[in-house]
Amino acid sequence: MTLGTPLALLLSLIAIPIVIFYILKVRLRRVTVSTNLFWNQIFEEKPPKSLWQNLRYWLSLLAQLLILACLVLAIADPILSWQAKGARRIVLVMDTSASMQADDIDPTRFEAAKRAAERILDGVREQDQVALLAAGKSPEVVLGMGNHVPSLRRALFDLKPVDTPANLEAAIALAKQLIGDSPNGDSSNRQVVVFTDQPQPPIQNPSNDSQPQGSRATATPPASIDVRYQVFGSNASNVGITQFQTRRSLVDAIGYEILVEVHNASDEPIQCRLEIELEQRPVDILPLKLAANETWSRVLEKTSLEGGVLKASLSQFESDAGEDRSSSNKLVVDDVAWAILPARVIQPVMIVSPGNLFLQKVFEANPLVRVTVAKQMPSSWPENTVIVLHKQMPEPLPPNPLFIIDPDTSTSLFQVDGMIDNPLVTEQDKESPLMTHVRLDNVLLPNTKKLIFLTDTAKSVASSVNNEPIFASLMHEDKKAIVLGANLEQSDLAFRTVFPILASNAIAWFSGQSGELSLSISGGEKTTLGSSIALASSSDKDREDLWLVSPSLQVRRQSGRTVGPLKETGVWELVQWEAAPEGESSTGSRSSNRPSVETLRTSGKLLERYTVNLESSSETDLRSPEVTEKASLDSTIASWFSYPPWYYLAILVGLLLVLEWGMYQRRVLA
């Protein structure tokens, strides 16, 4: 036996004053009376003392000393050797993945798993150590090793499933690290219990303790950790959206493409309807007929100048016979998916040209361009405008993005060194966004200007057989610039379909809107802040904050450039909100330290939106074995003698107190 607090034995010195008080005799007070006659009669009638009357004082003393001894031992916390040897280390691994939200088990798979875990907590003994671990996209320790059952119950009650896949292998590996090695060399008291809806992995070679699959092997080595599974599920059917992404078209100025994938995770054919909306406006409705275990995938091409949130949803589930199957779709989190469609920005363009109808019309045909035409050089250049200079060159060049075509004179960027009679384009930069869907090798380009560039930033996009640049990109005062040496009047470039594509590529290159892609995030993943977001400066750090608003309207502070992990499907919002000055009382002021959703949406600035989808075929497939029997832990229900010794000592103290009180009362009455 060992003591948890050996210094508590010093409290036994309290026995000294107890003994002294019992040995000391009470000094009687002398009182003068008129006669002793009555006292003598009482003394003569007093019966002789019995053995009990002689011993009760010493028994009372013994009872109080026993009470003291029990209290001292209880405070010293004795630990018996057989109890220390039988102490268990248990880790409960709760699968918190999206499929645990399925309601094929009443009320859900996760709630059934929590009830099973509570039954194990009912059998936790005082010397046991138990930890709680959540197995989502990445494992998380909810509560470390301890034996305070109320804390374990509260942590288990607060645990919720999330919209992410599960990584049970990593969770079991972390659970084994929490358990560690047994201090007494006994491995039979180390256990990992996994509550999941995934089928138990097949038994592997149990010689490697790092593989949880070998936990049920009969030849488990002494150093292994017992891994047991409780599986909750059924052969439930489900249909879900496993992929949903969108991007702007590389060809159509206002077009966009939608990639959507739907998986039928059932053993029967199912008919359903896929609805796609853009900002709550219908975009498309597709009836689907999916065979058993079929995955349907399409790329849909649509057009829209405006951007916003795209939403895809599944509804009207039916069998081939027309029977309603809506109730058999047991998981709803994968019935809806979201994506962000970037909005197109109207780009102002000023054309300065002595007159070329083809040049003007090719820009006016672009719905993303607002064109103004000038035949003479303006006195001032408008801001945020792309300047198209045809033939005549001003001095100095305007501090704007420039598209220079067929220059007559040299500038600070290049020198015009004669003509190239009939150049043949042989080299094109296929990686350049300016040359997307553009080929100039079969275009006639007589009297093309021969250009010698005077800046190191110049990069040839298309050049002739003699490496003479015909089309080039460069930087001009930190602004983008393009130079095309072709003569539009004498070449056939203006009559080719390649010319409007080239002009469209140029506008998209200037505005940075070429095939924008805003990826939807898989549940549980992280993302980074966009480069366009300017974080508050150090001087304003106390006044400006970034806040994340979840799809369930929960608000949390965003710090750093990494966002996430995002564990809830839907649309997340990143809002910049300037708090009220210190001491100012207003809704969502700094005094409350957390603004409300209404405050953020009325007085905050929306910076970015992120869409999170489940996008997991394994989570959509709910088919798993029927719910298994509860995991049988050795001595699951705590026995009476499994409590610590101080528990019994405290009971003994109570009994001795009752005994000593009874003896005291009898002594007084006698």
Phi, psi and omega per residue, in radians:
M1 nan 2.430 3.068
T2 -2.122 2.793 -3.127
L3 -1.930 2.350 3.083
G4 -1.279 -0.582 3.132
T5 -2.327 1.454 -3.093
P6 -1.093 -0.535 -3.119
L7 -1.101 -0.300 3.133
A8 -1.156 -0.307 3.117
L9 -1.136 -0.355 3.106
L10 -1.127 -0.349 3.112
L11 -1.177 -0.244 3.108
S12 -1.151 -0.280 3.093
L13 -1.128 -0.260 3.079
I14 -1.106 -0.330 3.111
A15 -1.100 -0.470 -3.108
I16 -1.085 -0.938 3.114
P17 -1.127 -0.507 3.104
I18 -1.115 -0.779 3.126
V19 -1.148 -0.706 -3.125
I20 -1.083 -0.759 -3.128
F21 -1.126 -0.518 3.111
Y22 -1.380 -0.551 -3.132
I23 -1.308 -0.705 -3.114
L24 -1.075 2.350 3.075
K25 -1.598 2.514 3.127
V26 -1.339 2.162 3.119
R27 -1.268 2.168 -3.100
L28 -1.368 2.563 3.120
R29 -1.572 2.235 3.139
R30 -1.360 2.312 -3.136
V31 -2.326 2.279 3.124
T32 -1.455 2.196 3.119
V33 -2.105 2.883 -3.066
S34 -1.403 -0.481 -3.121
T35 -2.709 2.670 3.098
N36 -1.767 0.117 -3.035
L37 -1.027 -0.850 -3.083
F38 -1.218 -0.626 3.127
W39 -1.172 -0.627 3.121
N40 -1.159 -0.672 3.113
Q41 -1.110 -0.719 3.120
I42 -1.138 -0.720 -3.111
F43 -1.124 -0.684 -3.126
E44 -1.236 -0.533 -3.124
E45 -1.478 -0.176 -3.095
K46 -1.171 2.161 -3.115
P47 -1.262 2.770 3.119
P48 -1.178 2.618 -3.127
K49 -1.223 2.388 3.070
S50 -1.438 2.991 3.113
L51 -1.081 -0.668 3.120
W52 -1.087 -0.701 3.138
Q53 -1.157 -0.519 3.120
N54 -1.340 -0.501 -3.042
L55 -1.704 -0.251 -2.985
R56 -1.123 -0.538 3.100
Y57 -1.138 -0.739 -3.127
W58 -1.260 -0.581 3.070
L59 -1.170 -0.655 3.068
S60 -1.098 -0.724 3.096
L61 -1.102 -0.769 3.139
L62 -1.081 -0.696 3.122
A63 -1.079 -0.736 3.139
Q64 -1.197 -0.635 3.083
L65 -1.174 -0.658 3.071
L66 -1.139 -0.704 3.075
I67 -1.018 -0.789 3.128
L68 -1.099 -0.761 -3.121
A69 -1.096 -0.732 3.126
C70 -1.139 -0.697 3.115
L71 -1.128 -0.730 -3.138
V72 -1.123 -0.770 3.130
L73 -1.142 -0.669 3.119
A74 -1.108 -0.717 3.119
I75 -1.199 -0.596 3.130
A76 -1.227 -0.243 3.071
D77 0.978 1.243 3.109
P78 -1.212 2.475 3.109
I79 -2.151 2.031 -3.130
L80 -1.343 2.572 -3.056
S81 -1.100 -0.680 -3.119
W82 -1.212 -0.494 3.085
Q83 -1.285 -0.727 3.117
A84 -1.091 -0.648 3.141
K85 -1.212 -0.556 -3.117
G86 -1.560 0.075 -3.137
A87 -1.156 2.383 -3.108
R88 -1.877 2.652 3.025
R89 -2.115 1.994 -3.010
I90 -2.182 2.394 3.034
V91 -2.109 2.156 3.080
L92 -1.659 2.040 -3.126
V93 -1.787 1.973 -3.133
M94 -1.761 2.091 3.057
D95 -1.264 1.954 -3.110
T96 -1.838 0.405 -3.090
S97 -1.258 2.985 -3.057
A98 -1.124 -0.620 -3.094
S99 -1.155 -0.325 3.092
M100 -1.243 -0.139 3.066
Q101 -1.454 -0.092 -3.116
A102 -1.079 2.479 -3.061
D103 -1.831 0.459 3.055
D104 -1.251 -0.283 2.993
I105 -2.001 2.322 -3.051
D106 -1.356 2.249 -0.095
P107 -1.435 -0.625 3.035
T108 -2.542 2.923 3.093
R109 -1.067 -0.686 -3.073
F110 -1.208 -0.706 3.125
E111 -1.144 -0.644 3.070
A112 -1.134 -0.667 3.096
A113 -1.154 -0.661 3.113
K114 -1.135 -0.674 3.101
R115 -1.111 -0.689 3.099
A116 -1.147 -0.674 3.102
A117 -1.156 -0.610 3.105
E118 -1.123 -0.607 3.101
R119 -1.122 -0.601 3.084
I120 -1.229 -0.673 3.106
L121 -1.117 -0.474 3.084
D122 -1.087 -0.465 -3.106
G123 -1.730 0.193 3.141
V124 -1.268 2.207 3.123
R125 -1.620 2.906 -3.019
E126 -1.063 -0.655 -3.071
Q127 -1.495 -0.089 3.132
D128 -1.303 2.705 3.046
Q129 -2.139 2.179 -3.059
V130 -2.235 2.445 3.063
A131 -2.197 2.708 3.129
L132 -2.103 2.274 -3.050
L133 -2.318 2.392 3.113
A134 -1.784 2.222 -3.110
A135 -1.855 1.591 3.038
G136 -1.890 -2.431 3.084
K137 -1.049 -0.698 3.002
S138 -2.336 2.460 -3.059
P139 -1.196 2.551 3.120
E140 -2.327 2.366 3.080
V141 -1.452 1.927 3.131
V142 -1.338 -0.763 3.124
L143 -2.590 2.200 -3.115
G144 -1.278 -3.104 -3.083
M145 -1.008 2.235 3.111
G146 -2.989 2.996 -3.128
N147 -2.192 0.334 3.102
H148 -1.545 1.694 -3.029
V149 -1.063 -0.714 3.098
P150 -1.007 -0.673 3.091
S151 -1.153 -0.683 3.099
L152 -1.126 -0.696 3.129
R153 -1.148 -0.735 3.127
R154 -1.112 -0.747 3.128
A155 -1.111 -0.687 3.109
L156 -1.178 -0.675 3.131
F157 -1.133 -0.659 -3.105
D158 -1.367 -0.213 -3.076
L159 -1.257 2.342 -3.114
K160 -2.246 2.594 3.021
P161 -1.265 2.657 -3.111
V162 -2.119 2.922 -3.071
D163 -1.569 1.023 -3.127
T164 -2.402 2.810 2.959
P165 -1.234 2.997 3.131
A166 -1.911 2.531 3.053
N167 -2.103 1.412 -3.063
L168 -1.191 -0.583 -3.129
E169 -1.067 -0.813 3.127
A170 -1.165 -0.621 3.135
A171 -1.155 -0.725 3.134
I172 -1.178 -0.667 3.094
A173 -1.095 -0.722 3.092
L174 -1.158 -0.657 3.107
A175 -1.075 -0.691 3.111
K176 -1.153 -0.621 3.075
Q177 -1.151 -0.642 3.108
L178 -1.153 -0.670 -3.125
I179 -1.204 -0.805 3.132
G180 1.221 -2.874 -3.139
D181 -1.512 2.555 3.109
S182 -1.279 2.236 -3.090
P183 -1.134 -0.446 -3.130
N184 -1.798 0.183 3.092
G185 1.380 0.002 -3.139
D186 -1.615 2.054 -3.093
S187 -1.640 -0.131 -3.085
S188 -1.246 -0.254 -3.099
N189 -1.767 0.301 3.113
R190 -2.002 2.077 -3.013
Q191 -2.447 2.504 3.002
V192 -2.070 2.152 3.133
V193 -1.969 2.109 -3.067
V194 -1.863 2.145 3.090
F195 -1.843 1.924 -2.986
T196 -2.634 2.986 3.002
D197 -1.923 0.087 3.106
Q198 -1.495 2.460 3.087
P199 -1.042 2.545 -3.141
Q200 -1.120 2.293 3.137
P201 -1.092 2.678 -3.125
P202 -1.121 2.679 -3.113
I203 -1.232 2.213 3.107
Q204 -1.812 -3.088 3.070
N205 -1.114 2.007 -3.014
P206 -1.344 0.060 -3.124
S207 -1.216 -0.384 3.117
N208 -1.703 1.937 -3.070
D209 -1.239 -0.286 -3.121
S210 -1.329 -0.145 -3.131
Q211 -1.746 1.922 3.140
P212 -1.177 -0.264 -3.099
Q213 -1.166 -0.401 -3.084
G214 -1.558 0.241 -3.022
S215 -1.218 -0.417 -3.088
R216 -1.721 0.106 3.135
A217 -1.192 2.526 -3.111
T218 -1.292 -0.420 -3.111
A219 -1.683 0.648 -3.125
T220 -1.106 2.214 -3.121
P221 -1.184 2.786 -3.089
P222 -1.033 -0.487 -3.062
A223 -1.507 -0.012 -3.074
S224 -1.375 2.858 3.075
I225 -1.915 2.249 -3.087
D226 -1.258 2.108 3.109
V227 -1.949 2.096 -3.105
R228 -2.121 2.548 -3.056
Y229 -2.009 2.441 2.876
Q230 -2.083 2.015 -3.036
V231 -1.797 2.284 -3.138
F232 -2.115 2.027 -3.140
G233 3.005 -3.061 3.115
S234 -2.746 3.125 3.126
N235 -1.479 1.007 -3.047
A236 -1.399 2.492 3.074
S237 -1.535 2.641 3.141
N238 -2.801 2.549 3.040
V239 -2.190 2.319 -3.089
G240 -2.553 2.771 3.053
I241 -1.501 2.021 -3.073
T242 -1.770 -0.108 3.055
Q243 -2.794 2.387 3.118
F244 -2.722 1.889 -3.118
Q245 -2.381 2.760 3.099
T246 -2.519 2.710 3.061
R247 -2.735 2.757 3.056
R248 -1.274 2.567 -3.115
S249 -1.226 2.557 3.078
L250 -1.465 -0.218 -3.080
V251 -1.934 -0.878 -3.093
D252 -1.484 2.247 -3.070
A253 -1.123 -0.591 -3.116
I254 -2.002 0.183 -3.121
G255 -1.543 2.822 3.040
Y256 -2.615 2.818 -3.089
E257 -2.109 2.492 3.119
I258 -2.103 2.187 3.023
L259 -1.806 2.074 -3.104
V260 -2.299 2.456 -3.138
E261 -2.381 2.288 -3.133
V262 -2.177 2.341 -3.095
H263 -2.089 2.281 3.060
N264 -1.683 1.722 -3.122
A265 -1.634 1.169 3.110
S266 -2.637 2.936 -3.117
D267 -1.649 0.149 -3.121
E268 -2.305 2.655 3.041
P269 -1.145 2.525 -3.121
I270 -2.401 2.427 3.006
Q271 -1.857 2.439 3.113
C272 -2.676 -3.120 -3.116
R273 -2.234 2.311 3.095
L274 -1.837 2.093 3.134
E275 -1.958 2.339 3.127
I276 -2.125 2.264 -3.130
E277 -2.215 2.571 3.018
L278 -2.075 1.938 -3.079
E279 0.907 0.833 3.088
Q280 1.155 0.276 3.034
R281 -1.896 2.258 -3.094
P282 -1.035 2.359 3.082
V283 -1.918 -0.781 -3.118
D284 -2.825 2.616 3.046
I285 -2.270 2.080 -3.049
L286 -2.085 2.076 3.003
P287 -1.346 2.335 -3.099
L288 -2.089 2.434 3.015
K289 -2.192 1.859 -3.001
L290 -1.888 2.277 3.044
A291 -1.304 2.985 3.117
A292 -1.055 2.257 3.111
N293 1.100 0.369 -3.129
E294 -1.497 2.519 3.021
T295 -1.991 2.051 -3.124
W296 -1.747 2.277 -3.097
S297 -2.437 2.364 3.134
R298 -2.531 2.721 2.954
V299 -1.979 2.008 -3.090
L300 -1.777 2.326 3.129
E301 -1.849 2.184 -3.118
K302 -2.339 2.973 3.111
T303 -2.261 2.444 3.066
S304 -2.979 2.301 3.077
L305 -1.343 -0.642 -3.127
E306 -1.406 2.709 3.029
G307 -1.834 -2.970 3.108
G308 2.578 -2.818 -3.092
V309 -1.681 2.150 3.026
L310 -1.627 2.385 3.136
K311 -2.238 2.250 3.053
A312 -1.993 2.397 -3.109
S313 -2.508 2.577 3.096
L314 -1.825 2.474 3.138
S315 -2.717 3.007 3.058
Q316 0.961 1.083 3.107
F317 -1.392 2.204 -3.124
E318 -2.427 2.727 3.018
S319 -1.504 3.074 3.124
D320 -1.076 -0.496 -3.126
A321 -1.461 0.026 3.131
G322 1.523 0.112 3.129
E323 -1.308 2.512 -3.136
D324 -1.203 2.190 3.134
R325 -2.043 0.286 -3.100
S326 -1.061 -0.672 -3.112
S327 -1.249 -0.321 -3.140
S328 -1.488 -0.167 3.073
N329 -1.461 1.668 -2.886
K330 -1.456 -0.153 -3.131
L331 -2.180 2.197 -3.068
V332 -1.784 -0.277 -3.043
V333 -1.183 -0.432 3.122
D334 -1.723 0.141 3.070
D335 -1.458 -0.167 -3.106
V336 -2.313 2.479 3.084
A337 -2.504 2.682 -3.081
W338 -2.249 2.741 3.047
A339 -2.677 2.680 3.127
I340 -1.791 2.163 3.040
L341 -1.731 1.999 -3.135
P342 -1.095 2.441 3.125
A343 -1.378 2.530 3.057
R344 -1.449 2.475 3.139
V345 -1.876 2.285 3.090
I346 -1.279 2.135 -3.076
Q347 -1.743 2.076 3.047
P348 -1.230 2.388 3.130
V349 -2.332 2.284 3.046
M350 -1.962 2.144 3.121
I351 -1.773 2.098 3.066
V352 -1.890 1.863 -3.037
S353 -2.655 2.568 3.055
P354 -1.173 -0.194 3.074
G355 2.358 1.937 3.043
N356 -2.648 1.876 -3.040
L357 -1.136 -0.641 -3.132
F358 -1.128 -0.705 3.139
L359 -1.125 -0.729 -3.133
Q360 -1.174 -0.791 -3.069
K361 -1.199 -0.547 -3.110
V362 -1.178 -0.527 3.076
F363 -1.466 -0.622 3.129
E364 -1.188 -0.422 3.125
A365 -1.309 -0.238 3.132
N366 -1.468 2.062 -3.107
P367 -1.187 -0.191 -3.138
L368 -1.656 0.156 -3.044
V369 -2.139 2.384 2.987
R370 -1.975 1.974 -2.923
V371 -1.778 2.394 2.899
T372 -2.206 2.502 -3.061
V373 -2.104 2.351 3.078
A374 -2.333 2.341 3.094
K375 -1.564 -0.372 3.111
Q376 -2.023 2.762 3.127
M377 -1.165 2.199 3.129
P378 -1.257 2.784 3.122
S379 -1.293 -0.457 3.106
S380 -2.479 2.697 -3.090
W381 -1.828 2.273 3.140
P382 -1.203 2.567 3.141
E383 -1.361 2.740 3.092
N384 0.948 0.639 -3.109
T385 -2.225 2.396 3.038
V386 -1.443 2.209 -3.132
I387 -1.741 2.125 3.073
V388 -1.777 1.971 -3.123
L389 -1.821 2.027 -3.134
H390 -1.951 2.029 3.124
K391 1.249 -1.267 -3.038
Q392 -1.339 2.383 -3.093
M393 -2.031 2.213 3.091
P394 -1.397 2.856 3.076
E395 -2.362 2.012 0.021
P396 -1.402 2.999 3.103
L397 -1.222 2.561 -3.141
P398 -1.158 2.579 -3.131
P399 -1.419 0.849 -3.101
N400 -2.157 2.921 2.912
P401 -1.055 2.350 -2.990
L402 -2.112 2.418 2.967
F403 -2.149 1.762 -3.041
I404 -1.741 2.225 -3.101
I405 -2.213 2.213 3.053
D406 0.866 1.092 -3.101
P407 -1.217 2.455 3.103
D408 -1.524 -0.527 -3.051
T409 -2.227 2.856 3.108
S410 -1.327 2.759 3.101
T411 -2.348 -3.051 3.108
S412 -1.250 -0.204 -3.134
L413 -1.676 -0.519 -3.062
F414 -2.671 2.928 3.088
Q415 -2.159 2.308 3.097
V416 -1.514 2.048 -3.041
D417 -2.090 1.065 3.065
G418 1.523 -2.745 -3.043
M419 -2.139 2.724 2.949
I420 -1.959 2.017 -2.951
D421 -1.053 -1.117 -3.108
N422 -2.389 1.329 -3.091
P423 -1.237 2.582 3.069
L424 -1.997 2.064 -3.108
V425 -1.295 2.071 -3.133
T426 -2.043 -0.344 -3.117
E427 -2.140 2.200 3.069
Q428 -2.299 2.433 3.090
D429 -1.450 1.693 -3.080
K430 -1.200 -0.358 -3.138
E431 -1.433 -0.264 -3.092
S432 -1.299 2.337 3.081
P433 -1.116 -0.318 3.101
L434 -1.213 -0.387 -3.061
M435 -1.868 0.304 3.100
T436 -1.129 2.142 -3.123
H437 1.032 0.506 -3.131
V438 -2.125 2.281 3.021
R439 -2.319 2.181 -3.112
L440 -1.938 0.097 -3.041
D441 -1.269 -0.285 3.132
N442 -1.994 0.312 -3.140
V443 -1.715 2.345 3.093
L444 -1.425 2.186 -3.057
L445 -2.278 1.136 3.125
P446 -1.234 2.645 3.090
N447 0.976 0.771 3.064
T448 -1.402 2.421 -3.139
K449 -1.169 2.389 3.034
K450 -1.573 2.081 -2.991
L451 -1.980 2.389 3.021
I452 -2.075 1.969 -3.045
F453 -1.447 2.473 -3.058
L454 -1.844 0.195 -3.120
T455 -2.262 2.569 -3.124
D456 -1.303 -0.240 -3.110
T457 -1.417 -0.131 -3.099
A458 -1.206 2.373 3.132
K459 -2.363 2.142 -3.110
S460 -1.256 2.236 3.093
V461 -1.725 -0.611 3.058
A462 -2.487 2.329 -3.093
S463 -2.447 2.844 -3.084
S464 -1.497 -3.108 -3.108
V465 -1.100 -0.465 3.119
N466 -1.634 0.349 -3.127
N467 1.041 0.544 3.076
E468 -1.583 2.121 -3.082
P469 -1.162 2.299 3.065
I470 -1.901 -0.606 -3.136
F471 -2.375 2.185 -3.033
A472 -2.525 2.702 3.042
S473 -2.058 2.617 -3.117
L474 -2.802 3.080 3.118
M475 -1.928 2.461 -3.130
H476 -2.380 1.861 -3.120
E477 0.917 0.890 3.139
D478 1.107 0.292 3.080
K479 -2.079 2.663 -3.140
K480 -1.316 2.605 3.112
A481 -2.551 2.591 3.101
I482 -2.278 2.434 3.104
V483 -2.222 2.148 3.094
L484 -2.082 2.074 -3.056
G485 -1.510 0.036 -3.050
A486 -1.261 2.535 3.070
N487 -1.573 1.922 -3.050
L488 -1.192 -0.505 -3.095
E489 -1.315 -0.603 -3.042
Q490 -1.769 -0.341 3.116
S491 -1.584 2.946 3.076
D492 -1.725 0.294 -3.119
L493 -1.094 -0.719 -3.094
A494 -1.179 -0.301 -3.126
F495 -1.678 -0.088 -3.113
R496 -1.589 2.640 3.074
T497 -1.185 -0.269 -3.134
V498 -1.225 -0.405 -3.071
F499 -1.184 -0.868 3.082
P500 -1.115 -0.545 3.078
I501 -1.161 -0.722 3.117
L502 -1.098 -0.741 3.122
A503 -1.144 -0.686 3.111
S504 -1.141 -0.720 3.081
N505 -1.067 -0.676 -3.129
A506 -1.123 -0.800 3.126
I507 -1.092 -0.750 3.117
A508 -1.124 -0.619 3.118
W509 -1.195 -0.710 3.121
F510 -1.136 -0.751 -3.051
S511 -1.597 -0.112 3.139
G512 1.210 0.613 -3.085
Q513 -2.068 0.538 -3.090
S514 -1.582 1.864 3.074
G515 1.020 0.845 -3.118
E516 -1.076 2.439 -3.141
L517 -2.264 2.087 3.069
S518 -1.949 1.688 -3.017
L519 -1.179 2.373 2.949
S520 -1.324 2.564 -3.027
I521 -1.765 2.396 3.050
S522 -1.291 2.551 -3.107
G523 -0.965 2.275 3.136
G524 1.605 -0.113 -3.137
E525 -1.492 2.956 3.085
K526 -1.962 2.834 3.033
T527 -2.480 3.096 -3.122
T528 -2.105 2.733 3.099
L529 -1.144 2.517 3.113
G530 -1.159 2.648 -3.120
S531 -1.145 -0.348 -3.121
S532 -1.378 -0.172 -3.115
I533 -1.475 2.123 3.101
A534 -1.693 1.980 3.109
L535 -1.222 2.688 -3.114
A536 -1.082 2.477 3.110
S537 -1.236 2.897 -3.088
S538 -1.092 -0.549 -3.138
S539 -1.255 -0.448 -3.118
D540 -1.832 0.183 -3.022
K541 -1.102 -0.511 -3.117
D542 -1.409 -0.133 -3.058
R543 -1.985 -0.350 -3.064
E544 -2.092 2.382 -3.106
D545 -2.374 2.672 3.007
L546 -1.871 2.334 -3.094
W547 -2.263 2.497 3.070
L548 -1.819 2.306 3.069
V549 -1.968 2.089 -3.096
S550 -1.407 2.909 3.085
P551 -1.044 -0.467 3.089
S552 -1.571 0.258 3.048
L553 1.155 0.571 2.988
Q554 -1.597 2.396 -3.065
V555 -1.907 2.309 3.061
R556 -2.502 2.663 -3.105
R557 -1.315 2.473 3.097
Q558 -1.868 2.124 3.103
S559 -2.197 2.520 -3.118
G560 1.412 -3.099 -3.086
R561 -1.743 -0.029 3.101
T562 -1.763 2.241 -3.134
V563 -1.875 2.224 3.081
G564 2.026 -2.999 0.135
P565 -1.226 2.498 -3.109
L566 -1.703 1.889 -2.974
K567 -1.817 0.179 -3.120
E568 -2.235 2.276 -3.135
T569 -1.323 2.584 -3.122
G570 2.306 -2.789 -3.092
V571 -1.844 2.095 3.064
W572 -1.701 2.539 -3.132
E573 -2.117 2.334 3.029
L574 -1.832 2.040 -3.012
V575 -2.132 2.391 3.014
Q576 -1.753 2.183 -3.062
W577 -2.296 2.229 3.122
E578 -1.621 1.999 -3.073
A579 -1.217 2.730 3.080
A580 -1.176 2.670 3.119
P581 -1.030 2.762 -3.112
E582 -0.995 2.300 3.095
G583 1.558 -0.182 -3.128
E584 -1.458 2.216 -3.086
S585 -1.659 1.970 3.073
S586 -2.686 2.842 -3.122
T587 -1.109 2.189 -3.138
G588 1.320 0.326 3.135
S589 -1.253 3.028 -3.108
R590 -1.081 -0.420 3.116
S591 -1.077 -0.545 3.107
S592 -1.497 -0.237 3.041
N593 1.144 -0.009 3.112
R594 -2.696 2.021 -3.134
P595 -1.290 2.736 3.060
S596 -1.441 2.908 3.121
V597 -1.112 -0.683 3.129
E598 -1.093 -0.697 3.128
T599 -1.134 -0.758 -3.124
L600 -1.119 -0.655 -3.076
R601 -1.414 -0.348 3.128
T602 -1.664 -0.689 -3.076
S603 -2.027 -0.008 3.115
G604 -1.668 2.975 3.136
K605 -1.990 2.064 3.125
L606 -1.275 2.070 -3.104
L607 -1.692 -0.836 -3.101
E608 -2.596 2.773 3.000
R609 -2.231 2.478 3.131
Y610 -2.174 2.365 3.078
T611 -1.854 2.347 -3.111
V612 -2.119 2.194 3.099
N613 -2.159 2.773 3.138
L614 -1.167 -0.930 3.035
E615 0.850 0.936 3.140
S616 -2.513 1.970 3.116
S617 -1.144 -0.578 -3.128
S618 -1.182 -0.580 3.109
E619 -1.381 -0.540 3.079
T620 -1.174 -0.601 3.127
D621 -1.381 1.811 -3.081
L622 -1.557 -0.091 -3.051
R623 -1.165 2.150 -3.120
S624 -2.705 2.934 3.134
P625 -1.077 2.795 3.074
E626 -1.083 2.779 -3.119
V627 -0.998 2.302 -3.102
T628 -1.549 2.947 3.054
E629 -1.183 2.775 -3.092
K630 -1.140 2.540 -3.134
A631 -1.082 2.247 -3.085
S632 -1.615 1.783 3.031
L633 -1.530 2.534 3.097
D634 -1.091 2.266 3.132
S635 0.931 0.898 -3.101
T636 -1.071 -0.757 3.123
I637 -1.542 2.203 -3.065
A638 -1.172 2.318 3.078
S639 -1.516 2.952 -3.085
W640 -1.094 -0.704 -3.062
F641 -1.449 0.123 3.091
S642 -1.522 -0.125 3.099
Y643 -1.257 2.747 -3.130
P644 -1.201 2.723 -3.109
P645 -0.997 -0.602 -3.097
W646 -1.108 -0.433 3.110
Y647 -1.122 -0.789 3.133
Y648 -1.250 -0.614 3.094
L649 -1.092 -0.661 3.116
A650 -1.142 -0.665 3.081
I651 -1.120 -0.727 3.123
L652 -1.098 -0.674 3.094
V653 -1.044 -0.742 3.125
G654 -1.086 -0.740 3.123
L655 -1.133 -0.726 3.134
L656 -1.148 -0.616 3.100
L657 -1.108 -0.727 3.096
V658 -1.109 -0.737 3.134
L659 -1.108 -0.804 -3.113
E660 -1.171 -0.637 3.109
W661 -1.132 -0.688 3.104
G662 -1.116 -0.737 3.108
M663 -1.131 -0.666 -3.138
Y664 -1.142 -0.774 -3.139
Q665 -1.122 -0.685 3.117
R666 -1.141 -0.651 3.129
R667 -1.112 -0.693 -3.125
V668 -1.203 -0.779 -3.132
L669 -1.147 -0.640 3.108
A670 -1.141 nan nan
